[in-house]
Amino acid sequence: MSESEIFYVAGAGRFGRQAISKLLLRPRAQVFVVEKNSSTVGTLLAEIPLAEDQLIVDDAVGFLSSYIRQNGHDSAWIIPTIPLHLAAALVRQLTGRSYLEWDEIPSLPHGFLGPNGELYSSLADFICPEDCPQPPDHCYTTGEPREKSLVQILEEILYHDYPSLVLQSRQLAPGVGGFQVVAIRKLLEQINDISGPLVFSTACLCHGVSNLLGSKPS
């Protein structure tokens, strides 16, 4: 018998509910939802009836940090649908590194700063369709070839000679991306070997978000 696929959806807002609906179509999916706002949970349950053990009313960063630190399944998927660079927040929680401010904006396609110091970038100058299947070598909307993915561009970013590490978001359904626990654990091992600041990004082939993280605590 095939093993179940485990998904932890961080957030039960509009995008979280869309992700949950699509993931539940997968025949072996076990979907858990981490949401700290009880009224948002109520809205979710009005649309998607989930079992009590599928709902985790908690802060996503705190809960998922503990899950990664302890004995959470390597193969489990984390689906970020909250307005936060979730992977960077998890790394910060798990390593004790601080957020730093950018003293200049790296040259990235359509890059702009968010309200909390995160740097967004995108290969698209338009709003992508929510059901984009993310072809590996070209843009779904325009049909134009993609010479480099945004993952590759971010890996090559030059910013004060700091290392640049990228956690790739994998597409699990049209418009739904996430990363496995094992992927962030491997990056945490790399980060542990870096004493100084670093650029940390999460990106799919076309869109990404980056944060500047401080030196390793002494």
Summary of the structure (lengths in Angstrom):
residues: 218
radius of gyration: 17.5
end to end distance: 47.6
largest distance: 53.5
contacts: 658
relative contact order: 0.18
helix: 28%
strand: 25%
